[in-house]
Amino acid sequence: MAVPVWSVDPRTGKQREQVAVEATAEEIDAVVRAAAAAAPALADRTVRARLLRTAAEFLEEAGPRILEAADAETALGPGRLTGELGRTTYQLRAFADIVDEGAFLDVIIDHADASLAPPRPDLRRYKIPLGVVAVYSASNFPLAFSVPGGDTASALAAGCPVVVKAHPDHPATSELCADALRRAAVAVGLPADVVAVVHGFEAGVELVKHPLVSAAGFTGSVRGGRALFDAAAARPVPIPFHGELGSLNPVVITEAAAEERAEQIGAGLAGSLTLGVGQFCVKPGLVLAPEGEAGDRLLKSLTGAVSDAPAGTLLDARMRDNFIAGVRERAELPGVQAPVEPGDGGEHLVRPGFVSVPAARLTEPGDYDALLEECFGPVTVVARYATPGEVEAVLGRLPGNLTATAHISEAEAAGDGPGADLLARLTPLAGRVVVNGWPTGVAVAPAMHHGGPYPATTSTSTSVGGTAIERWLRPVVYQDAPAALLPAELRDDNPLGLPRRVDGHREA
């Protein structure tokens, strides 16, 4: 019996429309096989670049319908979603530029040299696509981390067909985006099946198990991501699973920084933790702030700014229930105060806030461990420390994170004080270390790294930025292969004009 997939308005909890039905195992098999059959058509880099640029154009053309559906399904608002659509089309075009340049192929040629000991054979190395990639959409980014998002864009750029498991929070948006991408494929002469979308929990499980799926990208919870990661590893032929699972994103505010600009830091923290109703994967969830007068001023500023923030709608009722239960559990712990109590903001709404606790309570395992776990939504934990030793003890208990932030004074930034030591301490905890800013907002740029030690991610790669393409490639080397049989990318005359390294020297 077909299981319907409904689009739901989180502002009211009411079903909007039936969008699709959940895919069966047989349907998953057919979709994956069609994607695998389409893979050879992606071999031409010129066509791949055209696909990515055309997809950006088609998404922009369908923008009004996509934004209307996305707002109706997520309550994220037209302003936020318009910006996200711009980010999505930008990264598609950015990957097209990367494909055109060709440096991602990492071509290395070492000619034979009999004078070496031992003699060196002729070696020619580059990277090739893995095959069909399964992408698991994120709830909180219906565009930039979903059907047309960074995982899909980077996989297509690498030459890999993509099968996306749509998130149940925005199925109508997913279908509209998939239609734009599939039409773009046909427009440039590719099979539509280089991109496909499926729905349903069991579909996601079947997808990661399918023998023709060669890699997976996931953005979501620790529980769901770990289950899929384990399934990917347990296959007869394990596959790479690039999962983003969860992050606390600690912030350390030095006493000198608080003395210098307590009010500014408090207001900035409020803006960061309430941005998007606290539904960013890089929301600051733990803040180490000093005790004393400067720390008190910081909390006063934070209290005023968070009190002024409006109640908001989370992405679905389950997240709302989990948020309300989570903040209640934290606020009821002995010694925990709630200067602005987060929680139920009325029907379908949540109220932003924060809790405060002496940092000493967090230095040892025990009843306060919940305060060191991510709580999805507009809340943070402010831990007031008395000594640098308490900061060190709390940081020592944290798992891996996407980000870690340091707020330091001007003097500390100039090298006078513990600034450098603090950065060195935060570096092992995260993939991005932010100084005197806030982690919310992940720039799409060549140098960006969006990842971190487990459980932030299950690999060392990034899901944002140009190097995200590396997740979907593997190196292969040809030894003493006849020139007439070599791929064009590895020939001496370099007919494709690729950047490469030859006999230890970089060629333009």
C-alpha positions in Angstrom: 0.0 0.0 0.0 1.4 3.4 -1.0 2.3 5.7 1.9 1.4 9.3 1.1 4.0 12.1 1.6 2.3 15.3 2.9 3.5 18.8 2.8 2.7 20.3 6.3 2.5 24.0 7.4 4.5 24.2 10.7 2.7 27.5 11.6 -0.6 25.6 11.9 0.3 21.9 11.9 -2.1 21.4 9.0 -1.5 19.3 5.9 -1.1 21.4 2.8 -1.1 18.8 0.0 0.0 15.3 -0.8 3.3 15.7 -2.7 4.3 12.1 -3.4 4.4 8.6 -2.0 7.2 6.9 -0.1 9.5 4.9 -2.4 9.5 1.1 -2.1 12.6 -1.0 -2.2 11.9 -1.9 -5.8 11.5 1.8 -6.7 14.8 2.7 -5.0 16.5 -0.1 -7.0 15.1 1.3 -10.3 16.1 4.9 -9.4 19.6 4.0 -8.5 20.1 1.8 -11.5 18.9 4.6 -13.8 21.3 7.0 -12.1 24.2 4.5 -12.6 23.3 4.1 -16.2 23.4 7.9 -16.6 26.9 8.2 -15.1 28.9 7.9 -18.4 27.1 10.9 -19.8 28.7 13.1 -17.0 32.2 12.3 -18.2 32.5 15.4 -20.3 33.6 18.3 -18.0 32.3 20.9 -20.3 28.8 19.4 -20.2 29.0 19.2 -16.4 29.8 22.8 -16.1 26.9 23.7 -18.4 24.6 21.5 -16.3 25.5 23.4 -13.1 25.1 26.8 -14.6 21.8 25.9 -16.3 20.6 24.4 -13.0 21.3 27.7 -11.3 19.3 29.5 -14.1 16.3 27.2 -13.9 16.2 27.5 -10.1 16.2 31.3 -10.4 13.4 31.1 -13.0 11.3 28.9 -10.7 12.3 31.0 -7.7 8.9 32.5 -6.8 7.2 29.1 -6.7 10.1 27.5 -4.8 10.2 30.3 -2.2 6.5 30.2 -1.7 6.5 26.4 -1.1 9.6 26.6 1.1 8.1 29.3 3.3 4.9 27.4 3.6 6.7 24.2 4.6 9.4 25.7 6.9 8.2 29.1 8.2 11.7 30.4 7.7 10.4 33.5 6.0 10.8 35.0 2.5 13.9 37.1 3.4 15.9 34.2 4.8 14.8 31.9 2.0 15.6 34.4 -0.8 19.1 34.6 0.6 19.4 30.9 0.7 18.3 30.6 -2.9 21.0 33.1 -3.9 23.6 31.0 -1.9 22.4 27.9 -3.6 22.7 29.2 -7.2 26.0 30.8 -6.3 27.5 27.6 -5.2 26.3 25.8 -8.3 28.0 28.4 -10.5 31.1 28.3 -8.3 31.4 24.5 -8.8 31.0 25.1 -12.6 34.1 27.3 -12.4 36.0 24.6 -10.5 35.0 22.1 -13.2 36.2 24.4 -16.0 39.5 25.0 -14.3 40.2 21.3 -13.7 42.6 21.6 -10.8 40.4 19.3 -8.7 41.6 16.4 -10.9 45.0 16.8 -9.2 47.0 15.6 -12.2 50.5 14.5 -11.4 52.9 13.0 -13.9 56.3 11.5 -13.1 58.2 10.4 -16.2 60.3 7.3 -16.0 63.8 7.8 -14.7 66.2 4.8 -14.8 69.0 6.8 -13.1 67.1 6.8 -9.8 67.6 4.0 -7.2 65.4 2.2 -7.4 64.5 3.1 -11.0 61.2 5.0 -11.4 58.6 3.8 -13.8 56.3 6.2 -15.8 53.5 7.2 -13.3 50.5 9.3 -14.2 47.9 10.1 -11.5 44.5 11.8 -11.5 41.1 11.5 -9.8 38.0 9.9 -11.1 34.4 10.0 -9.8 33.2 7.4 -7.4 29.8 6.7 -8.9 26.3 7.2 -7.7 26.1 9.5 -4.6 23.2 9.3 -2.1 22.4 12.7 -0.6 20.3 13.1 2.6 18.7 16.5 2.8 18.8 18.7 5.9 15.7 20.0 7.6 17.0 23.5 8.4 18.2 24.4 4.9 15.5 23.4 2.3 17.7 24.7 -0.5 21.4 25.1 0.3 21.7 21.7 2.1 19.0 19.8 0.3 18.1 18.8 -3.2 20.0 21.5 -5.1 22.5 22.0 -2.2 26.2 21.7 -1.8 26.3 17.9 -1.7 24.4 17.6 -4.9 26.4 20.4 -6.6 29.8 19.1 -5.6 28.9 15.5 -6.6 27.6 16.5 -10.0 30.8 18.6 -10.4 32.8 15.5 -9.7 30.9 13.6 -12.3 28.7 11.6 -10.0 24.9 11.1 -10.5 22.9 11.9 -7.4 19.9 10.4 -5.7 18.5 12.7 -3.0 16.5 11.4 -0.1 14.2 14.4 0.5 13.6 15.7 4.0 10.0 15.2 5.2 9.8 18.8 6.4 9.9 20.2 2.8 8.8 17.6 0.3 7.0 20.1 -2.1 10.1 22.3 -2.2 12.2 19.2 -2.9 10.0 18.2 -5.8 10.1 21.7 -7.3 13.9 21.9 -7.0 14.3 18.4 -8.4 12.2 19.3 -11.4 14.5 22.3 -12.1 17.6 20.2 -11.9 16.2 17.4 -14.1 15.0 19.9 -16.7 18.5 21.5 -16.7 20.1 18.1 -17.3 17.8 17.5 -20.3 18.5 21.0 -21.6 22.2 20.4 -21.8 21.8 16.9 -23.4 22.1 14.7 -20.3 19.7 12.1 -19.0 17.3 13.5 -16.5 18.3 10.6 -14.2 21.6 12.2 -13.3 19.5 13.7 -10.5 16.6 11.9 -8.8 14.6 12.4 -5.6 13.0 9.8 -3.4 10.9 10.1 -0.2 10.4 8.1 2.9 12.4 6.8 5.9 12.8 3.3 4.6 13.8 4.8 1.3 16.8 6.4 3.0 17.8 3.0 4.5 17.5 1.2 1.2 19.5 3.9 -0.5 22.6 3.6 1.6 22.5 -0.2 1.3 22.1 -0.3 -2.5 25.2 -1.9 -4.1 25.4 0.7 -6.9 25.5 3.6 -4.4 29.2 4.5 -4.0 29.1 7.3 -1.4 26.7 9.2 0.8 26.4 12.8 2.1 24.2 13.5 5.2 23.2 16.5 7.2 21.1 15.8 10.3 21.0 14.4 13.8 23.6 12.3 15.6 21.1 9.4 16.0 20.0 9.3 12.4 23.4 10.0 10.9 25.1 7.4 13.0 22.6 4.7 12.0 23.2 5.4 8.3 27.0 5.6 8.9 27.0 2.2 10.6 24.9 0.8 7.7 27.3 2.2 5.1 30.2 0.6 7.0 28.4 -2.7 7.4 27.8 -3.2 3.7 29.6 -6.1 2.0 31.4 -3.3 0.2 31.6 -0.4 2.6 31.3 3.1 1.2 32.4 6.6 2.3 29.7 8.3 4.4 30.2 12.0 4.9 27.9 12.9 7.6 27.3 16.2 9.6 25.7 15.0 12.8 25.7 17.6 15.6 27.7 20.4 17.2 27.7 22.5 20.4 29.9 25.2 18.9 31.5 26.5 22.1 32.4 30.1 22.7 35.1 31.3 25.1 35.0 34.9 26.2 38.1 36.1 28.0 37.8 38.3 31.0 39.7 41.1 29.1 37.3 40.9 26.2 34.3 41.1 28.6 35.8 44.1 30.3 36.5 45.8 26.9 33.1 45.3 25.2 30.6 43.3 27.4 27.5 44.9 26.0 28.6 44.4 22.4 29.4 40.7 23.0 26.1 40.1 24.8 24.1 41.7 21.9 26.0 39.7 19.3 25.5 36.4 21.2 21.7 37.1 21.3 21.6 37.7 17.6 23.5 34.5 16.9 21.6 32.2 19.1 18.2 33.5 17.9 19.0 33.7 14.2 16.6 31.5 12.2 14.9 30.6 15.5 18.1 28.9 16.7 18.0 26.3 13.9 21.5 26.7 12.5 24.0 23.8 12.8 26.6 26.4 14.0 24.4 28.1 16.6 26.6 28.8 19.8 25.2 26.3 22.3 27.8 26.7 25.1 29.3 30.0 26.2 32.1 30.3 28.7 31.9 33.7 30.2 33.8 35.1 33.2 32.3 35.7 36.7 32.6 39.2 38.1 31.4 42.7 37.1 32.3 42.4 33.4 30.6 39.1 33.0 27.5 40.5 34.8 27.4 43.4 32.3 27.6 40.8 29.5 24.7 38.8 30.9 22.6 42.0 31.4 23.1 42.8 27.7 22.3 39.3 26.6 19.2 39.3 28.8 17.9 42.5 27.3 18.5 41.4 23.7 17.1 37.9 24.0 14.0 39.3 25.9 13.3 41.5 22.9 13.5 38.6 20.4 10.1 37.3 19.3 8.8 33.8 19.6 9.2 31.7 16.5 8.1 28.6 14.7 10.4 25.6 14.5 10.5 23.4 11.4 8.1 20.8 12.7 6.1 19.7 15.8 8.6 17.0 16.7 11.5 19.5 16.9 9.2 21.9 19.0 8.4 19.1 21.4 12.1 18.1 21.8 13.1 21.7 22.3 10.5 22.3 25.1 11.5 19.1 26.8 15.2 19.8 26.4 15.1 23.3 27.9 12.9 22.1 30.7 15.4 19.4 31.6 18.2 21.9 31.6 16.4 24.6 33.6 15.3 22.2 36.3 18.9 21.2 37.3 20.0 22.5 40.7 22.0 25.7 40.5 20.8 26.5 36.9 19.2 29.9 36.4 17.1 31.0 33.5 17.5 34.8 33.2 15.3 34.5 30.1 13.4 31.3 30.3 13.2 29.5 26.9 10.3 27.2 26.1 6.7 27.1 25.0 5.8 30.3 23.2 2.2 29.5 22.5 0.5 27.3 19.9 3.1 26.2 17.3 5.7 28.7 18.7 8.8 28.6 20.9 10.2 31.3 23.1 14.0 32.0 22.9 16.1 32.2 26.0 19.2 31.0 27.8 20.3 29.3 31.0 23.2 30.1 33.2 25.3 27.8 35.4 28.6 27.9 37.3 31.2 26.4 35.0 32.5 24.3 38.0 29.3 22.2 37.7 30.4 21.1 34.2 33.9 20.1 34.9 33.1 16.5 35.9 30.7 13.9 34.5 27.3 13.8 36.2 23.9 15.2 36.3 24.9 18.3 34.3 26.1 16.5 31.2 22.9 17.5 29.4 24.2 21.1 29.4 27.1 19.9 27.2 24.8 18.4 24.5 23.2 20.2 21.6 19.7 21.5 22.1 18.2 22.4 18.6 16.4 25.7 18.8 16.9 29.2 20.2 18.7 28.5 23.5 22.3 28.5 24.8 24.0 27.6 28.0 26.2 30.3 29.6 28.7 28.8 32.0 30.3 31.3 34.3 33.9 30.5 35.1 36.1 31.7 38.0 39.5 30.6 36.8 41.2 29.6 33.5 41.4 26.1 35.0 37.6 25.8 34.8 37.6 26.8 31.2 40.3 24.2 30.4 38.3 21.5 32.4 35.1 22.2 30.5 36.7 22.3 27.1 38.4 19.0 27.9 35.0 17.4 28.2 33.7 18.5 24.8 33.5 16.3 21.7 34.2 17.5 18.2 32.5 20.5 16.8 31.9 22.4 13.6 33.1 25.6 15.1 34.8 27.1 18.2 34.8 30.8 18.9 37.2 33.0 20.9 36.3 36.5 22.0 39.6 38.2 23.0 40.6 41.8 23.7 42.6 44.1 21.5 45.7 43.6 23.5 45.2 39.8 23.4 44.8 40.0 19.6 48.1 41.8 19.4 49.8 38.9 21.3 49.7 40.3 24.8 48.0 37.6 26.9 46.4 34.2 26.4 45.0 34.8 22.9 47.3 32.5 21.0 47.1 29.8 23.7 43.3 29.9 23.6 43.2 29.5 19.8 45.6 26.6 20.1 43.3 25.0 22.7 40.2 25.4 20.5 41.8 24.2 17.3 41.6 20.4 18.1 37.9 20.8 18.9 36.6 22.2 15.7 37.0 22.6 11.9 36.5 26.4 12.0 37.9 28.7 14.7 36.2 32.1 14.8 37.8 35.1 16.5 35.8 38.0 17.7 32.8 37.1 15.6 30.0 34.5 15.7 29.8 31.1 14.0 26.4 31.5 12.4 26.9 32.2 8.7 29.1 29.8 6.7 30.6 31.6 3.7 30.7 29.7 0.4 34.4 30.3 -0.4 37.4 28.3 -1.6 39.0 28.4 1.9 35.9 27.5 3.9 35.9 24.3 5.9 32.5 23.1 7.2 33.3 20.0 9.2 35.0 18.9 12.4 36.0 16.0 14.6 33.3 13.5 15.4 30.4 13.9 16.1 30.4 17.1 14.1 31.2 15.1 11.0 32.1 11.5 10.2 35.1 12.4 8.0 37.7 15.0 7.7 36.2 16.6 4.6 34.1 19.8 4.2 30.5 20.1 2.9 31.0 23.8 2.0 33.6 25.3 -0.3 35.4 24.2 -3.4 37.2 21.3 -1.8 33.9 19.6 -1.0 34.3 18.0 -4.5 37.1 15.8 -3.1 34.6 13.7 -1.2 33.3 12.2 -4.4 36.6 11.4 -6.1 39.3 8.7 -5.8 42.8 8.7 -7.2 44.1 6.3 -9.8 47.6 6.0 -11.2 48.6 4.5 -14.6 52.1 2.9 -14.6 54.0 2.5 -17.9 50.7 2.8 -19.9 51.2 3.3 -23.6 50.6 6.9 -24.6 47.8 6.0 -27.1 45.8 4.4 -24.3 46.1 7.2 -21.7 43.1 9.3 -20.8 43.4 12.8 -22.3 44.0 14.3 -18.9 47.3 12.4 -18.5 48.8 12.9 -21.9 52.1 14.7 -22.3 50.7 17.3 -24.7 48.0 18.2 -22.2 45.2 18.6 -24.8 42.7 19.8 -22.2 45.0 22.5 -20.8 44.8 21.2 -17.2 46.9 22.6 -14.3 49.2 19.7 -13.3 52.5 18.8 -11.6 55.1 17.2 -13.9 58.4 15.7 -12.6 58.0 17.7 -9.4 57.2 21.1 -11.0 53.9 22.8 -11.2 52.7 23.7 -14.7 50.3 26.6 -15.3 
